[in-house]
Amino acid sequence: GDIRGTWSGSITIVPGKGPIILYTGVNQNETQIQNYAIPMDPSDPYLRKWIKPDDNPLVMPDYTMNGSAFRDPATAWFSKDGHWRTVVGSKRKHRGIAYIYRSRDFKHWVKGKHPVHSKESTGMWECPDFFPVSTTDFQNGLDLDYTGSNTKHVLKVSLDITRFEYYTVGKYDPKKEKYVPNGDTPDGWDGLRFDYGNFYASKTFFDYKKNRRILWGWANESDTVEDDISKGWAGLQVIPRTVLLDANKKQLVFWPIEEIESLRSNYVRMNNKNIKTGQRLEVKGITPAQADVEVTFNVGQCLDKAEEFDPSYTFKPLDLCKIKGSNVTGGVGPFGLITLATPDLEEYTPVFFRVFKDTSTDKPKV
């Protein structure tokens, strides 16, 4: 079932059976198939060892599908009709696809009549993530099986061609097994992202204890293969974040989980600093490679100087940053932080903000 390797998968807690991993294997014919694994020792709190039962695989691609592009099953959810459901990423030529499968016993799976969603010219959809968010409670996350009327759904996909992700917010019809984006943001390469940095193959899960949805993501290394081998690793998991729907109900908001605060030490504080145009203030007493920074900028008296925002960049923040980078002076900004800087500032990573004026609303736009 996976003699030629494995791809990503997800764990689902199945009542009466415990945690089960659905994951993608590659067989001797280079066909991608969906397998499952169970803990060798369910009493191990860390579930460090898993076994693959003999009745694998669970799902084979049918003749209508691209067997070389069929992978990364998401966490399954239980529906009121007595079926478990999961989504699996795929493509047909240049169209990205998320297939939906259902099962009563978590072993025998049937493909839905139609994909839960697809989009032309997006290529292979890896690591799909599909989950509900509340439209009335902007403090707590939702489990996958929540079906209240006060919900929207989020579909996130990782684009194999571009190596970044995008997501849409929309409505899921459980009877038709169909997801339809709201249309407020692009459904494609210009769509909203969880993260605009080096971030890929992300996955959320629901924390029952604190009623929150938590996002994990992978940042790969750009070192040489030789350096990776000498280090012993070639990628990392970024700081986990909570995921909620913004009050405008059009996009998501993220925040580092509160447990991160337990890692803090050597507290450094700066107050009431008046920073003039072009001025830089060094924060001393910290280790620059490991800093958790909270900063507040007060620019209220300068907002009337904000430059007009070009709406063609609404969903192209990276293109806008290329034109108006951290060294390009604007009406209000840029202001922010210079991180990972060498003493001579020959190399650094800027994290900055710039305030524009939205002519359609006559309000500031960051």
C-alpha positions as CSV (number, residue, x, y, z in Angstrom):
1,G,0.0,0.0,0.0
2,D,2.9,2.4,0.5
3,I,6.0,0.6,-0.8
4,R,6.9,3.6,-2.8
5,G,6.5,6.1,0.0
6,T,3.9,8.1,1.9
7,W,2.3,11.6,1.7
8,S,0.5,13.5,4.4
9,G,-2.5,12.4,6.4
10,S,-4.7,13.4,9.4
11,I,-5.9,11.9,12.6
12,T,-9.5,11.5,13.5
13,I,-10.8,10.4,17.0
14,V,-13.4,7.7,16.2
15,P,-15.7,6.8,19.2
16,G,-15.1,3.2,20.2
17,K,-12.0,2.9,18.0
18,G,-9.8,5.7,19.2
19,P,-7.4,7.8,17.0
20,I,-7.0,6.6,13.4
21,I,-4.7,8.1,10.9
22,L,-5.9,8.4,7.3
23,Y,-2.9,8.9,5.1
24,T,-1.7,8.6,1.5
25,G,0.5,5.8,0.3
26,V,2.2,5.2,-3.0
27,N,2.0,1.7,-4.3
28,Q,4.2,-0.3,-6.7
29,N,2.4,1.3,-9.7
30,E,3.1,4.8,-8.4
31,T,-0.6,5.2,-7.7
32,Q,-1.6,7.3,-4.7
33,I,-4.0,5.5,-2.4
34,Q,-5.5,6.2,1.0
35,N,-4.5,4.0,3.9
36,Y,-5.1,4.0,7.6
37,A,-3.0,3.3,10.7
38,I,-3.8,2.8,14.4
39,P,-1.7,3.2,17.6
40,M,0.4,0.2,18.6
41,D,-0.2,1.1,22.2
42,P,-3.3,3.3,22.7
43,S,-2.3,3.8,26.4
44,D,0.8,5.7,25.3
45,P,0.0,9.4,25.9
46,Y,2.4,10.4,23.1
47,L,1.2,7.7,20.6
48,R,4.7,7.3,19.4
49,K,4.3,4.0,17.5
50,W,1.7,3.1,14.9
51,I,0.8,0.0,12.9
52,K,-0.8,-0.5,9.5
53,P,-3.5,-3.2,9.5
54,D,-3.6,-5.8,6.8
55,D,-6.9,-4.7,5.3
56,N,-5.3,-1.6,3.7
57,P,-5.8,0.3,1.4
58,L,-9.2,1.9,2.2
59,V,-9.6,4.0,-1.0
60,M,-8.3,3.6,-4.5
61,P,-8.7,6.2,-7.2
62,D,-11.3,5.2,-9.8
63,Y,-10.9,5.4,-13.6
64,T,-12.1,9.0,-13.8
65,M,-9.4,10.3,-11.5
66,N,-5.7,11.2,-11.7
67,G,-4.1,8.4,-9.7
68,S,-0.8,10.2,-9.5
69,A,-2.4,13.2,-7.9
70,F,-4.7,12.0,-5.1
71,R,-3.5,12.7,-1.6
72,D,-3.6,14.2,1.8
73,P,-6.9,13.2,3.4
74,A,-8.2,15.8,6.0
75,T,-9.6,15.1,9.4
76,A,-13.0,13.4,9.1
77,W,-16.2,14.7,10.6
78,F,-19.4,12.8,11.6
79,S,-22.6,14.0,10.1
80,K,-26.2,13.7,11.2
81,D,-27.0,11.2,8.5
82,G,-24.7,8.7,10.2
83,H,-21.7,9.0,7.9
84,W,-18.1,10.1,8.4
85,R,-16.8,12.4,5.7
86,T,-13.4,13.5,4.6
87,V,-11.9,15.5,1.7
88,V,-8.9,14.5,-0.4
89,G,-6.8,16.8,-2.7
90,S,-6.4,16.1,-6.4
91,K,-6.3,17.6,-9.8
92,R,-7.5,17.0,-13.3
93,K,-5.2,18.6,-15.9
94,H,-4.9,22.2,-14.5
95,R,-8.0,22.1,-12.3
96,G,-7.5,21.8,-8.6
97,I,-10.0,19.4,-6.9
98,A,-11.2,18.5,-3.4
99,Y,-13.0,15.1,-3.5
100,I,-15.4,14.2,-0.7
101,Y,-15.8,10.7,0.7
102,R,-18.2,9.2,3.2
103,S,-18.3,6.1,5.3
104,R,-20.5,4.6,8.0
105,D,-17.8,2.4,9.6
106,F,-14.6,4.4,8.8
107,K,-13.4,1.5,6.6
108,H,-15.7,1.4,3.5
109,W,-15.6,4.8,1.8
110,V,-17.7,6.0,-1.1
111,K,-16.7,9.0,-3.3
112,G,-19.3,11.8,-3.6
113,K,-21.1,12.3,-6.8
114,H,-19.3,15.6,-7.4
115,P,-16.2,17.2,-5.8
116,V,-16.9,19.3,-2.8
117,H,-15.2,22.1,-4.7
118,S,-12.8,22.6,-7.6
119,K,-11.2,25.5,-9.4
120,E,-9.7,25.8,-12.9
121,S,-6.1,26.9,-13.4
122,T,-4.9,26.2,-9.8
123,G,-3.2,22.9,-10.3
124,M,-2.8,20.2,-7.6
125,W,-4.5,20.9,-4.3
126,E,-2.3,19.4,-1.5
127,C,-3.2,19.3,2.2
128,P,-6.8,20.5,1.9
129,D,-8.3,21.7,5.2
130,F,-12.1,22.1,5.6
131,F,-13.7,23.4,8.8
132,P,-16.5,25.6,10.2
133,V,-16.2,29.0,11.8
134,S,-18.8,30.9,13.9
135,T,-20.4,34.0,12.5
136,T,-21.6,35.1,16.0
137,D,-18.9,34.0,18.4
138,F,-15.5,35.6,17.5
139,Q,-13.8,34.2,20.6
140,N,-14.1,30.4,20.3
141,G,-13.5,27.8,17.6
142,L,-15.8,25.1,16.3
143,D,-15.4,21.4,16.0
144,L,-15.8,19.8,12.5
145,D,-19.2,18.3,13.2
146,Y,-20.9,21.6,14.3
147,T,-23.9,22.3,12.1
148,G,-25.5,25.5,13.6
149,S,-27.0,28.2,11.3
150,N,-24.4,30.7,12.6
151,T,-21.6,29.2,10.6
152,K,-19.5,29.6,7.5
153,H,-16.9,27.1,6.2
154,V,-13.3,27.6,5.3
155,L,-11.6,25.7,2.5
156,K,-7.8,26.0,2.5
157,V,-5.6,24.3,-0.1
158,S,-1.8,24.1,-0.6
159,L,-0.9,24.8,-4.2
160,D,1.8,22.4,-5.5
161,I,2.7,24.7,-8.4
162,T,3.3,27.9,-6.4
163,R,4.2,26.4,-3.1
164,F,1.9,28.7,-1.1
165,E,-1.6,28.3,0.2
166,Y,-4.9,30.1,-0.2
167,Y,-8.3,29.9,1.4
168,T,-11.9,31.0,0.8
169,V,-14.8,31.5,3.2
170,G,-18.2,30.2,2.1
171,K,-21.2,28.0,2.8
172,Y,-21.3,24.2,2.8
173,D,-24.4,22.3,1.9
174,P,-24.3,18.9,3.7
175,K,-27.1,17.4,1.6
176,K,-25.5,18.3,-1.7
177,E,-22.0,17.8,-0.3
178,K,-21.1,21.0,-2.0
179,Y,-19.0,24.0,-0.8
180,V,-19.6,27.5,-2.4
181,P,-17.2,30.4,-1.6
182,N,-18.8,33.7,-0.7
183,G,-17.1,35.5,-3.6
184,D,-15.7,38.3,-1.3
185,T,-12.2,37.2,-2.1
186,P,-10.5,35.5,-5.1
187,D,-10.9,31.8,-5.4
188,G,-7.4,31.2,-6.9
189,W,-3.8,32.2,-6.7
190,D,-4.7,35.7,-5.6
191,G,-6.8,34.4,-2.7
192,L,-6.2,35.1,0.9
193,R,-3.5,33.2,2.7
194,F,-3.0,31.9,6.2
195,D,0.5,33.3,6.1
196,Y,2.4,35.3,3.5
197,G,5.9,34.0,4.5
198,N,7.6,30.7,4.0
199,F,4.6,28.6,5.1
200,Y,3.1,25.5,3.5
201,A,1.2,22.2,4.1
202,S,-0.7,23.6,7.1
203,K,-3.2,21.8,9.2
204,T,-5.8,22.9,11.8
205,F,-7.2,20.9,14.7
206,F,-9.9,21.6,17.3
207,D,-8.8,21.8,20.9
208,Y,-11.7,20.5,22.9
209,K,-10.3,21.6,26.3
210,K,-10.2,25.3,25.4
211,N,-12.7,25.5,22.5
212,R,-10.2,26.8,20.0
213,R,-9.1,25.9,16.5
214,I,-5.3,25.8,16.3
215,L,-3.2,26.1,13.1
216,W,0.1,24.3,12.5
217,G,2.2,25.0,9.5
218,W,5.5,23.9,7.9
219,A,8.4,26.2,7.0
220,N,11.0,24.5,4.8
221,E,14.7,25.3,4.8
222,S,16.5,27.0,2.0
223,D,19.9,25.7,2.9
224,T,21.9,23.3,0.7
225,V,21.3,19.5,1.0
226,E,24.7,19.2,2.5
227,D,23.9,21.7,5.3
228,D,20.6,19.9,5.9
229,I,22.4,16.6,6.4
230,S,24.9,18.1,8.8
231,K,22.2,19.8,10.8
232,G,20.0,16.7,10.9
233,W,16.9,18.5,9.9
234,A,15.5,20.5,7.0
235,G,12.3,22.1,8.1
236,L,10.3,23.3,11.1
237,Q,6.8,23.7,12.5
238,V,6.0,27.4,13.0
239,I,4.4,28.8,16.2
240,P,0.9,27.5,16.5
241,R,-1.9,30.0,16.2
242,T,-5.6,30.2,17.0
243,V,-8.0,30.6,14.0
244,L,-11.2,32.7,14.1
245,L,-13.5,34.5,11.7
246,D,-13.0,38.2,11.6
247,A,-16.0,40.4,12.6
248,N,-16.4,41.4,9.0
249,K,-17.1,37.7,8.2
250,K,-15.0,37.9,5.1
251,Q,-11.6,36.6,6.3
252,L,-9.8,34.9,9.2
253,V,-7.8,36.3,12.0
254,F,-4.9,34.5,13.8
255,W,-3.1,34.9,17.1
256,P,-0.2,32.9,18.7
257,I,-1.6,30.5,21.3
258,E,-1.4,31.7,24.9
259,E,1.0,28.9,25.9
260,I,3.7,30.7,24.0
261,E,3.8,33.2,26.9
262,S,5.2,30.5,29.2
263,L,8.4,30.5,27.1
264,R,9.1,34.2,27.8
265,S,12.0,35.4,29.9
266,N,14.3,38.4,30.2
267,Y,11.5,40.9,29.9
268,V,12.6,44.1,28.2
269,R,10.3,47.2,28.1
270,M,10.4,50.5,26.2
271,N,7.8,53.2,26.7
272,N,6.7,56.5,25.1
273,K,9.4,56.7,22.4
274,N,8.8,59.5,19.9
275,I,10.2,58.1,16.6
276,K,10.9,60.6,13.8
277,T,11.0,59.9,10.1
278,G,14.0,57.7,9.3
279,Q,14.9,57.2,12.9
280,R,15.7,53.7,14.3
281,L,15.7,52.7,18.0
282,E,17.7,49.6,19.0
283,V,16.1,47.3,21.5
284,K,18.8,46.1,23.7
285,G,18.9,43.2,26.2
286,I,17.3,40.6,24.0
287,T,18.4,37.7,21.8
288,P,17.4,38.8,18.3
289,A,16.8,35.2,17.0
290,Q,14.4,34.4,19.8
291,A,12.2,37.4,20.6
292,D,8.5,37.6,21.3
293,V,7.6,41.2,20.6
294,E,4.5,43.2,21.4
295,V,4.5,46.7,20.1
296,T,2.0,49.5,19.9
297,F,2.3,52.4,17.5
298,N,0.3,55.6,17.9
299,V,-0.1,57.4,14.5
300,G,-3.6,58.9,15.1
301,Q,-2.5,62.5,14.6
302,C,-1.0,61.7,11.2
303,L,-3.8,59.9,9.5
304,D,-4.8,62.8,7.4
305,K,-1.5,62.5,5.6
306,A,-2.2,58.9,4.4
307,E,-1.8,58.3,0.7
308,E,-4.6,57.0,-1.4
309,F,-4.9,53.2,-1.7
310,D,-5.0,51.7,-5.2
311,P,-7.8,49.1,-5.0
312,S,-6.1,46.9,-7.7
313,Y,-3.7,45.8,-4.9
314,T,-6.5,44.7,-2.5
315,F,-5.6,41.0,-2.9
316,K,-2.0,41.5,-3.9
317,P,-0.2,42.6,-0.8
318,L,3.1,41.1,-1.9
319,D,3.1,43.1,-5.2
320,L,2.3,46.2,-3.2
321,C,5.2,45.6,-0.8
322,K,7.6,45.2,-3.8
323,I,6.7,48.7,-4.9
324,K,6.4,50.3,-1.5
325,G,8.9,48.5,0.6
326,S,10.3,49.4,4.0
327,N,12.6,52.0,2.5
328,V,9.9,53.8,0.5
329,T,8.6,56.8,2.5
330,G,4.8,57.2,2.5
331,G,2.3,59.6,4.1
332,V,1.9,57.4,7.2
333,G,4.7,54.9,7.3
334,P,6.4,52.6,6.9
335,F,6.8,51.9,10.6
336,G,7.5,48.7,12.3
337,L,10.4,46.5,13.3
338,I,13.8,45.5,11.8
339,T,14.5,41.9,12.8
340,L,17.4,39.5,12.4
341,A,19.6,42.5,11.6
342,T,23.4,42.4,11.3
343,P,25.2,45.2,13.2
344,D,25.9,47.2,10.1
345,L,22.2,46.7,8.9
346,E,23.5,45.2,5.7
347,E,21.1,42.3,6.2
348,Y,17.8,42.4,8.0
349,T,14.2,41.3,7.8
350,P,11.7,44.2,8.0
351,V,8.2,43.8,9.5
352,F,6.4,47.0,8.8
353,F,3.0,48.7,8.4
354,R,1.8,51.5,6.1
355,V,-1.5,53.3,6.4
356,F,-3.4,54.2,3.3
357,K,-6.6,56.1,2.8
358,D,-9.5,54.0,1.3
359,T,-11.2,56.4,-1.0
360,S,-14.4,54.2,-1.2
361,T,-15.0,54.5,2.6
362,D,-12.8,57.6,3.4
363,K,-11.3,55.5,6.2
364,P,-7.7,54.4,7.0
365,K,-6.5,51.1,5.5
366,V,-3.5,49.3,6.8
